[in-house]
Amino acid sequence: MDVTKLPPKPKTMRTMNVEPNWQGMFRFAVQLVTDNMPKSAGQALVIEMLEYGQRLDSAFNLANAQEQEQQEQGQEKNDDIQV
């Protein structure tokens, strides 16, 4: 087997957008800070900033879900109007 040869290119290529689990990352970061950062080094401030980021992400996700729902409802109304 010749390892210098590249495998053949696929005939079709698909792409996927895989978003990270931000809520899990924030929880993990808070746990890391709690376990490894001394309280005297500003632990409370760092945890508060991480929790704030987590709340922002939640609000952003909620707003996007509501906007998408409104768009879908608007599309359904437009479908009903068309004759």
BABAMAR-679487 format. One record per atom (N, C-alpha, C): residue in three letters; atom name; residue number from 0; x, z, y. Coordinates in pm, whole numbers. Each point is the difference from the previous one (the first is absolute). Example, Ala and Ser with C-alpha at 12.3 -4.5 7.8 and 13.67 -1.06 7.14 Angstrom:
2
code ALA; site N; pos 0; X 1319; Z 780; Y -569
code ALA; site CA; pos 0; X -89; Z 0; Y 119
code ALA; site C; pos 0; X 90; Z 0; Y 120
code SER; site N; pos 1; X -35; Z -72; Y 105
code SER; site CA; pos 1; X 82; Z 6; Y 119
code SER; site C; pos 1; X -77; Z 73; Y 109
END
This chain:
83
code MET; site N; pos 0; X 85; Z 0; Y -118
code MET; site CA; pos 0; X -85; Z 0; Y 118
code MET; site C; pos 0; X 89; Z 0; Y 123
code ASP; site N; pos 1; X -24; Z -93; Y 90
code ASP; site CA; pos 1; X 78; Z -13; Y 123
code ASP; site C; pos 1; X -66; Z 84; Y 109
code VAL; site N; pos 2; X 64; Z 109; Y 40
code VAL; site CA; pos 2; X -58; Z 90; Y 100
code VAL; site C; pos 2; X 15; Z -53; Y 142
code THR; site N; pos 3; X 76; Z -108; Y 19
code THR; site CA; pos 3; X 17; Z -55; Y 135
code THR; site C; pos 3; X -116; Z -90; Y 39
code LYS; site N; pos 4; X -82; Z -41; Y -96
code LYS; site CA; pos 4; X -116; Z -85; Y 30
code LYS; site C; pos 4; X -117; Z 87; Y 43
code LEU; site N; pos 5; X -68; Z -46; Y 103
code LEU; site CA; pos 5; X -119; Z 69; Y 47
code LEU; site C; pos 5; X -119; Z -39; Y -86
code PRO; site N; pos 6; X -96; Z 90; Y -15
code PRO; site CA; pos 6; X -121; Z -37; Y -75
code PRO; site C; pos 6; X -78; Z -106; Y 78
code PRO; site N; pos 7; X -81; Z -77; Y -67
code PRO; site CA; pos 7; X -77; Z -103; Y 70
code PRO; site C; pos 7; X -97; Z 63; Y 100
code LYS; site N; pos 8; X -22; Z -69; Y 110
code LYS; site CA; pos 8; X -94; Z 49; Y 101
code LYS; site C; pos 8; X -142; Z -16; Y -51
code PRO; site N; pos 9; X -84; Z 97; Y 31
code PRO; site CA; pos 9; X -140; Z -14; Y -43
code PRO; site C; pos 9; X -68; Z -112; Y 77
code LYS; site N; pos 10; X -99; Z -63; Y -62
code LYS; site CA; pos 10; X -70; Z -111; Y 66
code LYS; site C; pos 10; X -86; Z 49; Y 115
code THR; site N; pos 11; X -56; Z 116; Y -16
code THR; site CA; pos 11; X -80; Z 58; Y 109
code THR; site C; pos 11; X 52; Z 140; Y 26
code MET; site N; pos 12; X -14; Z 41; Y 123
code MET; site CA; pos 12; X 47; Z 133; Y 37
code MET; site C; pos 12; X -111; Z 71; Y 76
code ARG; site N; pos 13; X -25; Z 124; Y -38
code ARG; site CA; pos 13; X -101; Z 81; Y 69
code ARG; site C; pos 13; X 68; Z 112; Y 74
code THR; site N; pos 14; X -60; Z 41; Y 109
code THR; site CA; pos 14; X 52; Z 114; Y 73
code THR; site C; pos 14; X -107; Z 108; Y 4
code MET; site N; pos 15; X 45; Z 124; Y 7
code MET; site CA; pos 15; X -90; Z 113; Y 9
code MET; site C; pos 15; X 49; Z 92; Y 111
code ASN; site N; pos 16; X -93; Z 52; Y 76
code ASN; site CA; pos 16; X 32; Z 98; Y 101
code ASN; site C; pos 16; X -32; Z 138; Y -58
code VAL; site N; pos 17; X 102; Z 75; Y -33
code VAL; site CA; pos 17; X -18; Z 132; Y -61
code VAL; site C; pos 17; X 36; Z 106; Y 105
code GLU; site N; pos 18; X -102; Z 66; Y 49
code GLU; site CA; pos 18; X 20; Z 103; Y 100
code GLU; site C; pos 18; X 43; Z 130; Y -67
code PRO; site N; pos 19; X 92; Z 73; Y 60
code PRO; site CA; pos 19; X 40; Z 128; Y -58
code PRO; site C; pos 19; X -111; Z 104; Y 13
code ASN; site N; pos 20; X 7; Z 102; Y -81
code ASN; site CA; pos 20; X -94; Z 111; Y 6
code ASN; site C; pos 20; X 48; Z 97; Y 109
code TRP; site N; pos 21; X -40; Z -24; Y 123
code TRP; site CA; pos 21; X 50; Z 80; Y 113
code TRP; site C; pos 21; X -40; Z 146; Y -10
code GLN; site N; pos 22; X -123; Z 27; Y -44
code GLN; site CA; pos 22; X -44; Z 140; Y -11
code GLN; site C; pos 22; X 90; Z 76; Y -97
code GLY; site N; pos 23; X 31; Z -62; Y -113
code GLY; site CA; pos 23; X 88; Z 64; Y -97
code GLY; site C; pos 23; X 141; Z 19; Y 55
code MET; site N; pos 24; X 47; Z -98; Y 77
code MET; site CA; pos 24; X 134; Z 12; Y 59
code MET; site C; pos 24; X 6; Z 114; Y 100
code PHE; site N; pos 25; X -104; Z 14; Y 81
code PHE; site CA; pos 25; X -3; Z 111; Y 96
code PHE; site C; pos 25; X -2; Z 134; Y -72
code ARG; site N; pos 26; X -83; Z 12; Y -105
code ARG; site CA; pos 26; X -5; Z 126; Y -76
code ARG; site C; pos 26; X 136; Z 31; Y -61
code PHE; site N; pos 27; X 65; Z -103; Y -56
code PHE; site CA; pos 27; X 131; Z 19; Y -61
code PHE; site C; pos 27; X 103; Z 43; Y 104
code ALA; site N; pos 28; X -4; Z -63; Y 118
code ALA; site CA; pos 28; X 95; Z 35; Y 106
code ALA; site C; pos 28; X -21; Z 144; Y 47
code VAL; site N; pos 29; X -126; Z 41; Y 13
code VAL; site CA; pos 29; X -28; Z 138; Y 39
code VAL; site C; pos 29; X 56; Z 96; Y -104
code GLN; site N; pos 30; X -18; Z -34; Y -128
code GLN; site CA; pos 30; X 52; Z 87; Y -106
code GLN; site C; pos 30; X 152; Z 6; Y 4
code LEU; site N; pos 31; X 66; Z -114; Y 24
code LEU; site CA; pos 31; X 146; Z -1; Y 10
code LEU; site C; pos 31; X 48; Z 88; Y 115
code VAL; site N; pos 32; X -65; Z -13; Y 115
code VAL; site CA; pos 32; X 38; Z 81; Y 116
code VAL; site C; pos 32; X -23; Z 147; Y -29
code THR; site N; pos 33; X -113; Z 33; Y -60
code THR; site CA; pos 33; X -32; Z 140; Y -32
code THR; site C; pos 33; X 105; Z 59; Y -93
code ASP; site N; pos 34; X 41; Z -78; Y -99
code ASP; site CA; pos 34; X 94; Z 51; Y -100
code ASP; site C; pos 34; X 145; Z 3; Y 49
code ASN; site N; pos 35; X 39; Z -93; Y 87
code ASN; site CA; pos 35; X 142; Z -19; Y 29
code ASN; site C; pos 35; X 44; Z 28; Y 144
code MET; site N; pos 36; X -93; Z 12; Y 92
code MET; site CA; pos 36; X 39; Z 20; Y 140
code MET; site C; pos 36; X -22; Z 145; Y 40
code PRO; site N; pos 37; X 100; Z 64; Y 54
code PRO; site CA; pos 37; X -18; Z 139; Y 42
code PRO; site C; pos 37; X -103; Z 12; Y 112
code LYS; site N; pos 38; X -74; Z 109; Y -1
code LYS; site CA; pos 38; X -100; Z 22; Y 104
code LYS; site C; pos 38; X 65; Z 6; Y 138
code SER; site N; pos 39; X 122; Z 50; Y 5
code SER; site CA; pos 39; X 69; Z 13; Y 128
code SER; site C; pos 39; X 46; Z -135; Y 55
code ALA; site N; pos 40; X -5; Z -104; Y -80
code ALA; site CA; pos 40; X 45; Z -133; Y 43
code ALA; site C; pos 40; X -114; Z -86; Y 50
code GLY; site N; pos 41; X -115; Z 59; Y 27
code GLY; site CA; pos 41; X -113; Z -75; Y 53
code GLY; site C; pos 41; X -92; Z -54; Y -107
code GLN; site N; pos 42; X -6; Z 68; Y -113
code GLN; site CA; pos 42; X -83; Z -46; Y -111
code GLN; site C; pos 42; X -146; Z -19; Y 42
code ALA; site N; pos 43; X -54; Z 96; Y 75
code ALA; site CA; pos 43; X -141; Z -6; Y 39
code ALA; site C; pos 43; X -28; Z -124; Y 85
code LEU; site N; pos 44; X 91; Z -35; Y 90
code LEU; site CA; pos 44; X -20; Z -118; Y 84
code LEU; site C; pos 44; X 1; Z -128; Y -83
code VAL; site N; pos 45; X 94; Z -10; Y -93
code VAL; site CA; pos 45; X 9; Z -120; Y -83
code VAL; site C; pos 45; X -125; Z -13; Y -88
code ILE; site N; pos 46; X -45; Z 111; Y -56
code ILE; site CA; pos 46; X -121; Z -3; Y -82
code ILE; site C; pos 46; X -120; Z -40; Y 84
code GLU; site N; pos 47; X -10; Z 54; Y 121
code GLU; site CA; pos 47; X -112; Z -36; Y 88
code GLU; site C; pos 47; X 2; Z -149; Y 33
code MET; site N; pos 48; X 118; Z -56; Y 24
code MET; site CA; pos 48; X 9; Z -144; Y 30
code MET; site C; pos 48; X -42; Z -83; Y -122
code LEU; site N; pos 49; X 42; Z 42; Y -119
code LEU; site CA; pos 49; X -38; Z -73; Y -120
code LEU; site C; pos 49; X -151; Z 9; Y -25
code GLU; site N; pos 50; X -56; Z 117; Y 20
code GLU; site CA; pos 50; X -145; Z 16; Y -17
code GLU; site C; pos 50; X -77; Z -81; Y 104
code TYR; site N; pos 51; X 54; Z -8; Y 121
code TYR; site CA; pos 51; X -63; Z -83; Y 103
code TYR; site C; pos 51; X 3; Z -147; Y -42
code GLY; site N; pos 52; X 112; Z -46; Y -51
code GLY; site CA; pos 52; X 9; Z -137; Y -49
code GLY; site C; pos 52; X -99; Z -26; Y -113
code GLN; site N; pos 53; X -17; Z 99; Y -85
code GLN; site CA; pos 53; X -96; Z -13; Y -111
code GLN; site C; pos 53; X -143; Z -12; Y 54
code ARG; site N; pos 54; X -33; Z 81; Y 101
code ARG; site CA; pos 54; X -134; Z -9; Y 60
code ARG; site C; pos 54; X -20; Z -134; Y 69
code LEU; site N; pos 55; X 103; Z -50; Y 68
code LEU; site CA; pos 55; X -11; Z -132; Y 64
code LEU; site C; pos 55; X -25; Z -109; Y -103
code ASP; site N; pos 56; X 70; Z 6; Y -111
code ASP; site CA; pos 56; X -18; Z -99; Y -105
code ASP; site C; pos 56; X -142; Z 6; Y -55
code SER; site N; pos 57; X -52; Z 121; Y -20
code SER; site CA; pos 57; X -137; Z 15; Y -49
code SER; site C; pos 57; X -101; Z -59; Y 98
code ALA; site N; pos 58; X 19; Z 29; Y 129
code ALA; site CA; pos 58; X -90; Z -53; Y 102
code ALA; site C; pos 58; X 9; Z -151; Y 7
code PHE; site N; pos 59; X 119; Z -54; Y -11
code PHE; site CA; pos 59; X 20; Z -145; Y 3
code PHE; site C; pos 59; X -70; Z -65; Y -119
code ASN; site N; pos 60; X 15; Z 59; Y -118
code ASN; site CA; pos 60; X -64; Z -56; Y -119
code ASN; site C; pos 60; X -152; Z 6; Y 11
code LEU; site N; pos 61; X -52; Z 109; Y 55
code LEU; site CA; pos 61; X -144; Z 15; Y 18
code LEU; site C; pos 61; X -53; Z -103; Y 98
code ALA; site N; pos 62; X 71; Z -17; Y 112
code ALA; site CA; pos 62; X -43; Z -98; Y 100
code ALA; site C; pos 62; X 2; Z -142; Y -58
code ASN; site N; pos 63; X 103; Z -32; Y -77
code ASN; site CA; pos 63; X 6; Z -133; Y -62
code ASN; site C; pos 63; X -113; Z -20; Y -99
code ALA; site N; pos 64; X -32; Z 102; Y -78
code ALA; site CA; pos 64; X -108; Z -11; Y -98
code ALA; site C; pos 64; X -134; Z -18; Y 70
code GLN; site N; pos 65; X -22; Z 74; Y 110
code GLN; site CA; pos 65; X -125; Z -14; Y 74
code GLN; site C; pos 65; X -11; Z -138; Y 63
code GLU; site N; pos 66; X 110; Z -50; Y 55
code GLU; site CA; pos 66; X -1; Z -133; Y 61
code GLU; site C; pos 66; X -28; Z -107; Y -104
code GLN; site N; pos 67; X 61; Z 12; Y -116
code GLN; site CA; pos 67; X -22; Z -97; Y -106
code GLN; site C; pos 67; X -145; Z 4; Y -47
code GLU; site N; pos 68; X -56; Z 120; Y -11
code GLU; site CA; pos 68; X -139; Z 14; Y -41
code GLU; site C; pos 68; X -93; Z -65; Y 102
code GLN; site N; pos 69; X 28; Z 19; Y 130
code GLN; site CA; pos 69; X -82; Z -62; Y 103
code GLN; site C; pos 69; X 9; Z -152; Y -6
code GLN; site N; pos 70; X 120; Z -50; Y -25
code GLN; site CA; pos 70; X 17; Z -145; Y -10
code GLN; site C; pos 70; X -77; Z -55; Y -120
code GLU; site N; pos 71; X 4; Z 72; Y -112
code GLU; site CA; pos 71; X -73; Z -45; Y -118
code GLU; site C; pos 71; X -149; Z 4; Y 25
code GLN; site N; pos 72; X -49; Z 104; Y 68
code GLN; site CA; pos 72; X -143; Z 8; Y 32
code GLN; site C; pos 72; X -40; Z -111; Y 95
code GLY; site N; pos 73; X 86; Z -30; Y 96
code GLY; site CA; pos 73; X -27; Z -110; Y 92
code GLY; site C; pos 73; X -4; Z -133; Y -72
code GLN; site N; pos 74; X 88; Z -18; Y -97
code GLN; site CA; pos 74; X 1; Z -123; Y -79
code GLN; site C; pos 74; X -127; Z -11; Y -81
code GLU; site N; pos 75; X -47; Z 112; Y -57
code GLU; site CA; pos 75; X -124; Z -1; Y -77
code GLU; site C; pos 75; X -118; Z -38; Y 89
code LYS; site N; pos 76; X -2; Z 53; Y 124
code LYS; site CA; pos 76; X -107; Z -35; Y 93
code LYS; site C; pos 76; X 5; Z -147; Y 34
code ASN; site N; pos 77; X 121; Z -54; Y 21
code ASN; site CA; pos 77; X 13; Z -142; Y 28
code ASN; site C; pos 77; X -45; Z -85; Y -116
code ASP; site N; pos 78; X 25; Z 44; Y -120
code ASP; site CA; pos 78; X -45; Z -72; Y -119
code ASP; site C; pos 78; X -152; Z -1; Y -9
code ASP; site N; pos 79; X -63; Z 112; Y 40
code ASP; site CA; pos 79; X -146; Z 8; Y -3
code ASP; site C; pos 79; X -62; Z -90; Y 105
code ILE; site N; pos 80; X 67; Z -17; Y 113
code ILE; site CA; pos 80; X -53; Z -81; Y 110
code ILE; site C; pos 80; X 5; Z -148; Y -33
code GLN; site N; pos 81; X 103; Z -44; Y -67
code GLN; site CA; pos 81; X 16; Z -140; Y -29
code GLN; site C; pos 81; X -109; Z -48; Y -94
code VAL; site N; pos 82; X -60; Z -114; Y 35
code VAL; site CA; pos 82; X -110; Z -54; Y -80
code VAL; site C; pos 82; X 40; Z -131; Y -61
END
